């Protein structure tokens, strides 16, 4: 079976001693003890995700629900076009 290539925005955050890799285009995340491990596990999770939706014959449904666009028999993922730290003010919720 041939391979399909596409680019995904992947965000890696540090949470305590772990690194979390997340992609909004797939609403998929993984964790690792290192940045490299989180990235490697994310690549594996992407492969499993596509394998599962392919086996279940739900590729179109799954991807369009995640905001992917189909053009010329190919799917294009939604892309993160900006990311920045924002400050917010909310009612105090910690005593």
C-alpha positions as CSV (number, residue, x, y, z in Angstrom):
1,X,0.0,0.0,0.0
2,X,1.3,3.5,-0.9
3,X,2.0,6.2,1.6
4,X,0.3,9.6,1.9
5,X,2.3,12.5,3.1
6,X,1.0,15.7,4.8
7,X,2.2,18.3,7.3
8,X,0.6,18.6,10.7
9,X,1.0,21.2,13.4
10,X,2.2,19.5,16.5
11,X,2.4,21.3,19.8
12,X,4.8,19.9,22.5
13,X,4.3,21.1,26.1
14,X,6.1,20.2,29.3
15,X,3.8,19.1,32.0
16,X,5.7,18.3,35.2
17,X,8.3,15.8,34.2
18,X,6.5,14.7,31.0
19,X,6.4,16.1,27.5
20,X,3.0,16.1,25.8
21,X,2.7,16.1,22.0
22,X,-0.7,17.3,20.7
23,X,-2.1,18.0,17.3
24,X,-5.4,19.9,17.0
25,X,-5.8,18.6,13.4
26,X,-6.3,15.1,14.8
27,X,-7.3,15.9,18.4
28,X,-4.6,13.4,19.3
29,X,-2.0,13.5,22.0
30,X,0.7,11.3,23.5
31,X,3.3,11.7,26.3
32,X,6.9,10.8,26.9
33,X,9.6,11.3,29.5
34,X,11.6,13.3,26.9
35,X,10.8,15.6,24.0
36,X,12.1,13.0,21.6
37,X,10.1,10.2,23.1
38,X,6.9,12.3,23.0
39,X,7.5,13.0,19.3
40,X,8.3,9.3,18.5
41,X,5.1,8.2,20.3
42,X,3.1,10.8,18.5
43,X,4.3,9.5,15.1
44,X,3.3,6.0,16.2
45,X,-0.1,7.2,17.4
46,X,-0.7,9.0,14.0
47,X,0.0,5.7,12.2
48,X,-2.4,3.8,14.5
49,X,-5.1,6.5,14.1
50,X,-5.0,6.3,10.3
51,X,-4.7,2.5,10.3
52,X,-7.9,2.3,12.5
53,X,-10.0,4.7,10.5
54,X,-8.9,3.0,7.3
55,X,-9.8,-0.5,8.6
56,X,-13.2,0.8,9.9
57,X,-13.8,2.5,6.5
58,X,-14.5,5.8,8.3
59,X,-11.7,8.0,6.8
60,X,-14.0,10.6,5.3
61,X,-16.2,10.8,8.3
62,X,-13.4,11.0,10.8
63,X,-11.3,13.6,8.9
64,X,-14.2,15.9,7.9
65,X,-15.4,15.9,11.5
66,X,-11.9,17.1,12.5
67,X,-12.0,19.9,9.9
68,X,-10.0,18.4,7.1
69,X,-10.8,19.5,3.6
70,X,-11.0,17.1,0.6
71,X,-9.4,18.4,-2.6
72,X,-8.6,16.4,-5.7
73,X,-9.0,13.1,-3.8
74,X,-6.6,14.2,-1.1
75,X,-7.3,15.4,2.4
76,X,-5.8,18.6,3.7
77,X,-5.6,19.1,7.5
78,X,-6.5,22.3,9.2
79,X,-3.4,24.3,10.0
80,X,-2.6,26.3,13.1
81,X,-1.9,29.8,11.8
82,X,-0.8,31.4,15.0
83,X,0.2,30.7,18.5
84,X,1.0,33.0,21.3
85,X,0.7,33.4,25.0
86,X,-2.4,35.4,26.1
87,X,-3.2,36.7,29.6
88,X,-6.7,36.2,31.0
89,X,-8.5,37.3,34.1
90,X,-11.0,35.0,35.6
91,X,-12.7,34.8,39.0
92,X,-10.5,33.2,41.7
93,X,-11.2,29.5,41.8
94,X,-8.4,28.5,44.3
95,X,-8.7,29.3,48.0
